Amino acid sequence: MKNKYPDFTKLNRLLVACFEAEKLYYNAADDAQTTELKRFLNFMAVERNRMANTISSELSSRDIEPLKFDAEKGHQDRTWDDIKKALENFNSEVIIKQCIARDLNNIKRYNELIHNHQLPDITLGILYKQKQQLEWYIKQAGEHIVNPSLKEPATRDEALHGTPPEKEKKRTDDDEHGRIINLRAM
């Protein structure tokens, strides 16, 4: 199978790049100082892990050994001084931009594999879907730069497909500022 599809080696390198992106988001979440940003970055790390595991499963299903990547999460060798320094100098905009840059680099890898057409159609379909998800995640990360206190989606489906229309409707007992109005008679 590997000889028939020479891009499996590149797919294996993409697998490692996905694990590296997961580690980057996970470490950024460790250093994040707001709950909203920490949750968002952890969500992004989990999504990168899902992508990596899907690629790993696809490689295994084709009898190709996935590259092992020791993506130990977190800063295992940090001293308290290192942690304190990271927290004092934490800049969410810089961290998110670094994560976006990693994702953009991975999108180049996805594009190369998709446009080469040197992988089975099923594999190309998986890569295309993951590339679309990654592009959407980059957009979400950009919104966190503009609004760092942005809350993360309530569910994975909401993150992937947006807020369902029924949740977007404004409640009739809300005022223009989103506050609940007491409708009891005085």
N, C-alpha and C positions, 0 to 999 in steps of 0.2 A: 504494500500500500504506500509506503514511504517513497519508493522509487517512482510510482505512478503520479504522486502529488508532491513535487519538490518543496512546496511552500509550507509543509508541515514543520520544518525547522524554524521558519519565520513565525509560525503559529506558536511554537514552543517559546520563542523569545517574547512574543506578546504575552504569553502566560506569566512569565517572570515580571514583565513590565506592569501587569495588572496587580501582582502581589506587591510590587514596590509602591504602586499608587495606594493600595490598601494601607500599607505601613505608614506612608506619608500622612494620610487622613487620620489614621489612628493616633499617631504621635501628635498631630496638631490638636486633636480632641483632648488628649491628655493635658495639653498646655492651655487650652481655651479657658477663658475666665468667666464666661457667662453660660448659664444653663442652656439657653437656646442654641448658641454656637456649638457648644459641646455635643448636644444631641444631633445637630445637623452634621457635624463632622463625623460622628460615630455612625450615623446613617449612611453617609457616603463611603466610609470604610467597609461597612457591611455589604453595600452594593458592589464595591470593587471585588470583595471576596466572592460574592455570588458569580460575578463574571468570570473570575479566575477558575472557580470550581467547574463552571460550565465548560470552559475551554479544556480544562484538565480531563473532564469526563469524555469530551469529544475525542481527545487524543487517545485516551485509554480504549475507547470503543473501536478505534482503528488500529489497535495493537502497537501504538507508539508510546513509548515511555515519556510521561510528562517530566519536564525538568523539575528537579527538587529545588525549592528556594526556601531557605531558612528565614522566613519573614517573621522573626520574633517581633511581637508587637510591644511597643513601649520602649522606653529608654532604659534598658536593663542595667546599664553601668553608670547611671547618674548618681552623683553625690548630692547632698542637700544644697550645696552652693550652686551646683549646675541647675538644679530645679528652681531655686530662688532667682537666679539670674534670668532664666527663661521666662519665668512669670513676670518679673519686673520689666522685661523688654518685649513682652508679647505684643505683637501688632497684628490684629486679626486680618487686616487688609493684605499685609505682606504674606501671611500664611496662606490665605485663600488664593492669592495670586500664584503662589508656588504650586498649590494643588491644581489650579486650573492649567498652569503651564505643563504639568505632568500629564494631565488629561489630554491636552491638545497634542502633545507628542504621541500619546497612545492613539489618538484619532488618525494621525499620519500612518501609523502602523496598520490600523484597521483598513484605511483607504487603500494602502498598497496591496494588502491581501485580497480585498474585495475586487479591486480593479485588475489584478493579475489573472483572476479566474483559474488559478492553479490548485484549487481545493474542491472537494465535492460540493454539490449544490446545497446540501443540508448544512454543511459547515459554513458556507458563505452566507446562508440565511441567518444562522446564529450570529455571525460577525456583524452583519448588517443591522440586526436588531440591537445588539450591544452598542454599536456605534451610535445609533439613534438615541439610545438611553444616555450614553455618555455626553452627547451634545446637549440633551435636555438638562443633565446634571450640571454641566458647565454654566448654563443659563441660570440655574438655581444658585450656584455658587456666586455668580456675579451679582445676583440680587442680595446675597448676604453681605457683599462688600458695600452696597448702597445702604442697606438696612440691616446692621449686625444683630438687631434684636428680633429679626424675623423668625417666626415660629416654624418648626419643621412640619411637614405634612403629617396628618394623624395616622395614615396607613400607607403601605407601600404602593397600593393601587392609586391612591390620591397623588403620591409623589410622581408616579409614572404617567398618569393620565389627567392630572389636574383635579380641581375640586368638582365634585358632582353638582349638577345644576340645582338640585334641591337644597344643597348647603349654601349656595350662592345667594338665594333669595333672602331678602331682608325680612325679618320678622315684623309683623304689623304692630307689635307692642314695643318696638325699639324706636328711640328717637334718632335724629340725624347723626348723633355721635356714637351710636351703637349701645347706648345705655338702656336698660330695661325700665319701662315706665310702669309705675304701679297703676293698675286699671281699677282698683277697688274704689268704690264710692267713698267719698270723705264724709 
